[in-house]
Amino acid sequence: MMRNISSVTDRQVREKLVAQGPSALSDAELLSILLRDGDAGESAVGLAERLLAHFGGSLARMERCDLPALRMVGGLGIRRAAAVAAALELGRRLRIEEGQQIDSVRTDQDIVAMFQPQLGALPYEEFWAVYLNASNRVIDRMRVSQGGVSATVVDHRLIVKRAVEKLANALVLVHNHPSGNELPSDEDKALTGRVDLAASLFDITLLDHVIVTAGPCYSFRSHGFFDERPNP
């Protein structure tokens, strides 16, 4: 439950920011800095609390709200909604940049950190392959395809061809589910099997296939897919 801070004045919030730094401020206090002012009879802090409450206290849910919808929440208006949207987008771009700086893959969480900020909130599917050397360091990343809301066409031969060209020792598949349901479809499972088999013909290991959403993610390896597959 969010702590009610509406009794705190906007000036006190700004003084706290200057004296203690932004990390000392709550989510509502930080939002109030962006909003700058509230409505008649309400402080920016009070407006920020109402805005957060609309999204259940979740900044992640707020981030998934587009600008036209955001401006209607609590009567924000275009100026204040634009300021909030810009700040959230800057945060998303920072996470994308941090993900792009990950240069090795040890677990599925590395892949999630690498791709969730980029793919998690997309309204359509994108399919990527990450190519690794013998030390699991990233050699290359390739967007294999970009599709619709529920599916995208993926040619497993192109994925493996790129792996051979890059002299990769291993690869990881990753794509998003715009529906928010992280569970793999039958086609996801079939494609994973085809890539696994094709890659093995060139002594290349398919380490994992990770499905990302804005929330939960799914790792084929952690769910035993490669252990359960019959040998060809």
C-alpha positions in Angstrom: 0.0 0.0 0.0 1.3 3.5 -0.9 2.1 5.8 2.0 0.0 9.0 1.8 2.3 11.9 1.5 -0.1 14.5 0.2 0.4 16.5 3.4 3.9 17.2 2.2 4.2 20.5 0.3 5.7 20.7 -3.1 8.4 23.0 -1.7 9.3 20.4 0.9 9.7 17.8 -1.9 12.0 20.1 -3.9 14.1 20.9 -0.8 14.4 17.2 0.0 15.6 16.5 -3.6 18.3 19.2 -3.3 19.4 18.1 0.2 19.2 14.3 -0.1 19.2 13.6 -3.9 16.6 11.9 -6.1 17.1 8.4 -4.6 15.6 9.7 -1.3 12.3 10.6 -2.9 9.3 8.2 -3.2 7.7 7.5 -6.5 5.0 10.0 -5.9 7.5 12.7 -4.8 9.5 12.1 -8.0 6.4 12.3 -10.1 5.4 15.6 -8.4 8.7 17.1 -9.6 7.7 16.3 -13.1 4.2 17.5 -12.7 5.4 20.8 -11.2 1.9 21.8 -10.1 -1.4 20.3 -9.2 -5.0 21.3 -9.9 -7.0 24.0 -8.0 -6.8 23.2 -4.3 -4.4 20.3 -4.8 -0.6 20.0 -4.7 1.6 18.4 -7.3 2.2 15.7 -4.7 -1.5 15.0 -4.3 -1.9 14.8 -8.0 1.0 12.4 -8.2 -0.5 10.2 -5.6 -3.8 10.1 -7.6 -1.9 9.2 -10.7 0.0 6.4 -9.1 -3.2 5.1 -7.5 -4.9 4.9 -10.9 -2.1 2.4 -12.0 -2.2 0.5 -8.7 1.0 2.1 -7.6 2.9 0.5 -10.5 5.2 2.6 -12.6 5.5 -0.4 -15.0 1.7 -0.2 -15.7 2.0 3.5 -16.1 4.8 3.0 -18.7 2.5 0.9 -20.8 -0.1 3.6 -21.0 0.1 5.7 -24.2 0.1 9.5 -24.2 -3.5 10.0 -25.3 -4.7 7.8 -22.5 -2.3 9.1 -20.0 -3.4 12.7 -20.5 -6.9 11.7 -19.5 -5.9 10.2 -16.2 -6.9 12.5 -13.3 -7.1 15.4 -15.7 -3.4 15.6 -16.3 -3.6 17.4 -19.6 -1.2 17.3 -22.4 1.7 19.3 -20.8 2.0 17.2 -17.6 1.2 13.9 -19.4 4.0 14.7 -21.9 6.5 15.3 -19.1 5.6 12.0 -17.5 5.7 10.1 -20.8 9.1 11.6 -21.7 10.5 10.6 -18.3 9.2 7.0 -18.6 10.6 6.8 -22.1 14.0 8.0 -21.0 14.0 5.2 -18.3 13.0 2.6 -20.9 15.8 3.8 -23.2 18.3 3.6 -20.4 17.3 0.0 -19.7 17.6 -0.8 -23.4 21.1 0.7 -23.5 22.1 -1.3 -20.4 20.8 -4.4 -22.0 22.8 -3.8 -25.2 25.9 -3.6 -23.0 25.5 -7.1 -21.7 28.3 -9.0 -23.5 27.9 -12.6 -22.2 25.0 -15.0 -21.4 25.1 -17.2 -18.4 21.4 -17.6 -17.6 18.1 -16.8 -19.1 18.0 -13.8 -16.8 20.8 -12.3 -18.9 18.6 -12.6 -22.0 15.6 -11.1 -20.1 17.7 -8.1 -19.0 19.0 -7.8 -22.6 15.6 -7.8 -24.4 12.7 -7.2 -22.1 13.1 -3.4 -22.1 13.2 -3.5 -25.9 10.5 -6.1 -26.7 8.4 -6.5 -23.6 5.9 -3.7 -24.4 5.8 -4.0 -28.2 2.3 -4.4 -29.7 3.7 -6.9 -32.3 6.1 -9.8 -32.2 9.8 -9.6 -33.0 12.1 -12.6 -33.1 15.8 -12.4 -32.4 18.8 -14.7 -32.3 21.9 -14.1 -30.2 25.1 -15.8 -31.3 27.8 -16.8 -28.8 31.4 -18.0 -28.8 32.8 -20.9 -26.8 32.9 -18.7 -23.7 29.2 -17.6 -24.1 30.3 -14.1 -25.1 28.0 -12.3 -27.5 29.3 -12.3 -31.1 26.2 -10.9 -32.8 22.5 -10.2 -32.4 20.1 -10.5 -35.3 16.5 -9.6 -35.6 15.2 -12.5 -37.6 11.7 -11.3 -38.2 9.0 -8.8 -37.2 5.4 -9.8 -37.4 1.9 -9.3 -36.2 0.1 -9.3 -32.8 0.0 -13.1 -32.4 2.8 -14.5 -34.6 5.8 -13.9 -36.8 7.2 -16.0 -39.7 10.6 -17.4 -38.8 12.9 -19.4 -41.1 15.1 -21.7 -39.0 17.5 -22.1 -41.9 18.4 -18.4 -41.8 19.1 -18.5 -38.1 21.5 -21.4 -38.4 23.1 -20.0 -41.6 24.0 -16.8 -39.7 25.5 -19.0 -36.9 27.7 -20.8 -39.3 28.8 -17.5 -40.9 29.7 -16.0 -37.5 31.5 -19.2 -36.5 29.3 -19.3 -33.4 29.5 -22.1 -30.9 26.0 -21.5 -29.5 22.9 -19.4 -29.9 19.9 -18.3 -28.0 16.5 -17.5 -29.5 14.3 -14.8 -28.0 10.9 -13.3 -29.0 8.1 -11.5 -27.3 4.4 -12.2 -26.8 2.4 -9.0 -27.0 -0.6 -10.7 -25.4 1.3 -10.8 -22.1 1.0 -14.6 -21.9 4.6 -15.9 -21.6 3.7 -19.6 -22.2 5.0 -21.0 -25.5 2.6 -22.0 -28.3 2.8 -25.3 -30.1 4.5 -23.4 -33.0 7.1 -22.0 -30.6 7.9 -25.5 -29.4 8.1 -26.8 -33.0 10.3 -24.0 -34.1 12.7 -24.5 -31.2 13.0 -28.1 -32.0 13.7 -27.4 -35.7 16.4 -24.9 -34.8 17.9 -27.2 -32.2 18.1 -30.0 -34.7 19.5 -27.9 -37.6 22.1 -26.2 -35.3 23.3 -29.6 -34.0 24.2 -30.7 -37.5 27.0 -28.0 -37.4 27.9 -28.8 -33.8 26.3 -25.5 -32.7 24.3 -25.6 -29.4 20.9 -24.0 -28.9 21.3 -22.9 -25.3 17.8 -21.6 -24.8 14.7 -20.0 -26.2 13.3 -17.2 -24.1 9.9 -15.6 -24.4 9.6 -12.1 -23.0 6.6 -10.0 -22.0 6.2 -6.8 -20.1 5.8 -9.0 -17.0 6.7 -12.7 -16.6 9.1 -14.4 -19.0 9.6 -18.0 -20.1 12.8 -20.1 -20.6 12.6 -23.3 -22.5 15.7 -24.6 -20.8 14.6 -23.9 -17.3 11.3 -25.7 -18.0 13.2 -28.8 -19.2 12.4 -28.6 -22.9 15.9 -29.7 -24.1 16.0 -32.5 -21.5 12.6 -33.9 -22.6 13.2 -33.8 -26.4 13.9 -37.2 -27.9 17.3 -37.6 -29.6 17.0 -37.4 -33.4 
